[in-house]
Amino acid sequence: MTNVTATSAAKDVERSGSDSGSDTGPKSEPSNKFTRYMEPYFQVHTRGSTWGGEIRAGCVLFMTSAYILFLNPIILSGQTSGFNTGMPGDDVALATAVSTGCATAVMGLVANYPWVVSVQLGTNTYFVTQVLGLNTPCGAHSHFYGSDTDCTGQPCSCSVNAQGEQVVNEKMDPTNIACYNTTNQCLGTAVSYEKALAATFIEGLVFLALCFLGIRRWLIKCFPKSVLMAGAAGIGVFIAFVGVKDMGMIVGAPYPTLLSLNLGVPYLPGGWGAPGYDSKVSFNSCRMYMAGPPYSVVCPWLSVGGLIFTAILLCWNINGAFIMGIFFTMFISWMKFPEKLSTGNGLVPDKVAYAPKFTATAGSLDFAWGDQTGKLIEAFITFLYLDFIGSCITFVAMGEMCGILDEKGNMPRSNMAFIADGFGTTLGGLLGSSALTTYVESASAVREGGRTGITALVCSLFFFAACFLSPLFSTIPAIATGPILALVGVLIFMPAILEINWHDITDAIPAFLTILGMPFTHNIAYGIIGGLMAHVIIKFFTYQLFDCQRNWPGAALYRSWATLDVTKAMFCRMPGWNVDIPPEGRPEDPWYYDPSLEALVRKRFFPDYDENYKRRPSSPGMDLPAPGKEGLPPVGGATPAPTAPDDSAHPPRHQEPHVIEHGGGW
C-alpha cells in the first residue's frame, strides 16, 4: 500500500511540472481569508494562478470577444445583407449580451474553465442567408424595396384577391398616401425568424440531452486523434486568418487570385463594397468605412503597429501584453477619429449607457412550422452538428494549449463545459439570437494567465454590464483586436501541430485537409467534416478503418507496399553532399546510373581504385578529405588525386546511407 501511494505521489509530482521544468503547482498559500475560502472550489492557487491574473485575463477575454455585441446585431438584423429580417438590432444586441453573460457564468461556476461562450460566427450567417431566406415576395416581416425612396424600408403586407393573385395592400390602398401605387416590391423572409429561433431553442435542448445522457462522450470517441489535433491546429490557423483579415492586411481580390495582401493598391471586387466598386481602401489608408464591413475604421498600418507592439511584449513575457496591445491601438484610433460614431467619421460613442428593453424577439418562438417543417428540421440538424463539432474541436484546442488532455484526448469536466454551451444556445434561442458556442478567443485569456472560472465570471460581468453600456463597448475597433487574434492563433497552433503523426501519410492527408479547410470555409465544423470524410475514405481503402479489414483480400499486399516511409521515398542522394559513397559500390546502385557521372566520381574520389572499385595493390591508403566547393575537375584535368578512405568508414550497402554533417558539396 505504501508503494502504491508513493508511486501515485511521484506521478502527481511529475504531472505538476511543465515541459520547461517550471512548477505549475501552487506558489504559496492564499494570502487572505476570502481567497482561502474560495480556494477549494475555484483552485486559483492550486492551478498556479493568482486572483489578480484571473481578473486581468477576464478583462482581456471580454475585449477580444466584445466584437460580437456589434457584429451579431448587424448580421441577424440583415444589415450586412442589405435586407431587414424583422429582428430589431437592439433586441439582438440585448439577447447577445444576456445569453453570453449567463452561459459564460455557467462555464465559470460549473465547469471552472476560463472560457467565454457566445454567438457562433458562421452559424448566425447561415441563420440569415440559408434558413430565413431573403428577398421573398410577400414573405414574413415584409418591407418595401425599390427606387421609391418614400416607401423603401417601410413595412408592407400582401393579400390574395379573388383570382388567387398576391396583391400588395399598400399599393392598392388610397388612404396610404406615401405608398399608394408605389413601384417598390414587398419582400420578406421565406421563414419567419420566430420559427428559426424555435429550431435554435430545440437544438439547445437536444445538445443538453446529449450531455446529460452521456451520448456526447461516446460521439467524441468516434473522432480519430489525428483529426482532433488537426482541428485544434486548424483553429489556430483559422483565428489567425480572422485576425489578419480584421487588421486589413488581407483583402478579397478578383478571380483567379481571390485573396491577396493589401499592399497599397485599391482593390475592386470582393473587398469592402459591392462588386466593381473601388473602395479606395489600401494598406496606407486610415479612414472610416461605413459602406460595408467592417463598418468601422480601416487602418492596416496602425493595426500592424499594434501587432508588433503586442508581439514584443509577448516575447518579453510581460503580464497584460494583450490588454496593453488592445489599448495601444484603440486609443490611437480614437485620437485619429475623435468625432461621434453616428456621424460615420468617428469612433467616439454618442452615448455611454441606455435602458435596455426587448420589443420583439424575446419569447417569440413559433413551433407551428406547417409546410416548412422539412426545411426547419434540416436547419435544426445543421445547427446541432455545427455547434457540436465546433465545441468539440474548440475544447481540444484549449485543452491541448493548457496541457490538460490525456493520451486519448479526454479532458476533465468537459461534460460540464458542454452544458454551458447547450444552456447558452437554449437561452439565445429564447431571447432572440442564434446558437452559442465556446470561443477560440478564450486562448487569449489563457495566455494572459487565466486558469479558472474566475476569468469567465469576470468576463460575464462585463457582458452583463454591456446590456446597459453596449454603446461604449461596441466601439472597440476590429483593428485593435485583430492583432491579438493573430498572435493567439500562433499559441494554439504550436502545441497541436506536434501531436500529428506526419510520417503516416494516411493520417497526414486528413489532418492537412482539416487544417486547410477551416480558414477557406470560414467555419470550424466544415473543416472537421472534410477531414473526417478524408479519414474514413483513406483508412477504408488502406484496410485500417475496421479491425476486420486486416484479413480482407489485398490487405497483405497493401502492407507490403506501404512499408516505405514517405519522407525516405523523397530522399535524394547526392554523393559527396548528403551521403558518403561506399567504395564497394556497384554500377547497379541508384546513384551510378550515369556512366559519365560514375567516371567523374571514380576519378575524383577513387583514383586508386580500378573500374571494379578494387584498390590497386600499389596505392597506399589515405584518408579522404571532404569534397571542396570548387566543383569536380574536368575529365583528364591535372588535379592532385587524394586516395580513398578506409572501407570500414562507410556503411554496408544494405544499410541506410550515412548523412554527412558538414556542408561540403560539388
Salt bridges, closest charged atoms under 4 A:
GLU39 OE1 - HIS45 ND1 3.65
GLU194 OE1 - HIS141 NE2 3.09
ASP278 OD2 - LYS280 NZ 3.08
GLU448 OE2 - ARG56 NE 3.43
GLU499 OE1 - LYS225 NZ 3.83
ASP507 OD1 - LYS539 NZ 3.06
ASP589 OD1 - ARG653 NH2 2.73
GLU598 OE2 - ARG602 NH1 3.79
GLU630 OE2 - ARG604 NH2 3.89
